[in-house]
Amino acid sequence: MPGYDKLIFELSSPGRIGYSLPAADVPASDPKELLPSKHLRATPPELPEVSEFDVVRHYSRLSQMNYGVDTHFYPLGSCTMKYNPKINEDMARLGGFARLHPLAPEACAQGALQLMWELGQDLAEIAGMDAVSLQPAAGAQGELAGVLMIRAYHLARGERRTKVLVPDSAHGTNPASTAIAGYRVVQLKSDSEGGADLMDLERSLDEEVAALMITVPNTLGLFEPRILEISEMCHAKGTQVYMDGANLNAILGITRPGDLGFDVCHFNLHKTFTTPHGGGGPGAGPVGVKAHLEPFLPTPVVTKTDDAYALDWKRPQSIGKLQAFWGNFGMLVRAYTYIRTMGPDGLRAVADNAILNANYLMKRLEPYYDLPHPGPCMHECVFSARRQKKLGVSAMDVAKRLLDLGFYAPSTYFPLIVEEALMIEPTETESKETLDAFCDAMIQIAREAESNPQVIHDAPQTTPVRRLDQTLAARQPDLRWRPRRA
Ligand SMILES: *Cc1c(COP(=O)(O)O)cnc(C)c1O
C-alpha cells in the first residue's frame, strides 16, 4: 500500500489543501497593519499540504498500528490497565461538560462544580480522608502536592524538617517528587518478606523526618501487614504518613488509607477509576488529606453552601495553584461516572476480583518462573526471570517474545529490589479465558528458554518495528514505518 512508509510531511504536495472556503466577502486586511512586525513570521510555517483524504488515510493507518487496552490485554504491573467503560466517554462528551468554557462564571458552571464537589466527597469517603483536591494532573503531581502540604504543615508549626523516608521498593516518582519539594530522600530497607523493615524504620525516624511515603499494597503486590504499627511509630515522632494510592484498586471497599493511619494519599483516577491511561495523559491524581492538612490544600477549593457551589480562593495557608484552570476536568467526569455506576458494592467487587485474578495467574505461573515473595498476593505479583537468565534469557527477552505472542509486556526491572523482575497486574476486568491465554504464552516462553532460546532472542518478529535500541529510540525517534524483513 503506497504511503504506509511515509510521514505526513512526506505526503505533502505544494498547493494541495484539505478544505474549500467561499471567497471572502469582506476586504482582506494586511497583517502588517494589525500586528507588530516582531510577532509576524518571516517564512510560512512548515506544514504538510495534503487533502482531507490523505489525512484520513494516514491517521486511520496509524490507528491500526496502535496497541491499546481496547484491543489487547495489558499485564503492565502497577499501572492498572483495565477496561475503560464507554459510558464514561459518553458522559464526558455531554455538551454541558465538554463545551463549558473554563472561565465561565461560577453561576453558569453549577453542574460542573457540583460534580467536582461530589467526586471529592466520594473519594474522601472511599479513602477515609476529610478533604480532597482534584487538581493534580497525575499521581506524581498528587505526590508533590501532598509533600508540599506536609512541608507547609510543619513550617506552620515552626518545624524545619529536612528528610523524607521512602522504601527501596518505591516507584521512582516517590523520591523524585520528594526531592522536588526540597527534601532529602532517605531510603528505607525492605525485610525478607517484602514489607518495610521496622528495625530500619526505628533507626531512621527522628525529629528531622517530615514524612514517610509508602505504597499500600506495596509494589511487590503485598499488603503491608504492620502498617498500623508503622503509622503509629511515625506519628510518635511527629512524622506525617503519606500513602501512594496507585494500588488502591486492591483495597477498595476492604480498607481505607485514613483508617490505616495515613495523613495524605493520592488517587490515580486513570488507574483505579477507569479513566483512559497511556501515551502520556491526560490523567488525574487527586490528593486526599486529614483535617489537620486541609488549610494547605491547593487553591481553589470547591465549596458548597446550601445548594450553591463555588470556588474558594481565600485560603491564606494554601500551597497555591497547581494546574491551569480546574485540573483535567474530563477525567473527573469519567471517574465520577465510574464510581456512580459501580456503587459501593461494585467497588468492593473490583478489589475482590483484582485479587482473585492476580492470585490465579500467580498460581498458574509459579511452576515456571521464580517467585521471590511467594504467598497470596493482592492485585499483582512479581516474578523473577533469574532462572531463565541462567539460560541466557532475560526479563527483557521474555517481554519482547510476549509481543510476538499477542500480549503487551509486563512491567520489567521494577521494583528494583527484584532481580530480573516481571511485574504482572491482570486487573479485575479480564476474563479467565484471557488470563489463561496469557499464562499459556508465558509458559510457552519458559519452555522455549530451555529448548529454543533463539526464537526469543529474535523476537519481536510480528510488530511494526523489531528490537530497538531503546535509549536511542527515546532520544531520537525514527517514526518511519518500514516493511518487515522477509
Ligand atoms: C503509576 C504510579 C505512580 C505515579 O503515578 P502517575 O499517575 O503515573 O504520575 C506512583 N506510584 C506507583 C506505585 C505507581 O504505580
The ligand as an ORCA input file, in Angstrom:
! r2SCAN-3c Opt
* xyz 0 1
  C       1.732      4.959     38.447
  C       2.384      5.061     39.780
  C       2.787      6.305     40.294
  C       2.746      7.589     39.516
  O       1.503      7.930     39.030
  P       1.332      8.752     37.657
  O      -0.116      8.986     37.582
  O       1.880      7.888     36.568
  O       2.127     10.025     37.812
  C       3.297      6.324     41.583
  N       3.438      5.199     42.298
  C       3.087      3.996     41.823
  C       3.247      2.785     42.703
  C       2.558      3.879     40.540
  O       2.216      2.677     40.050
*
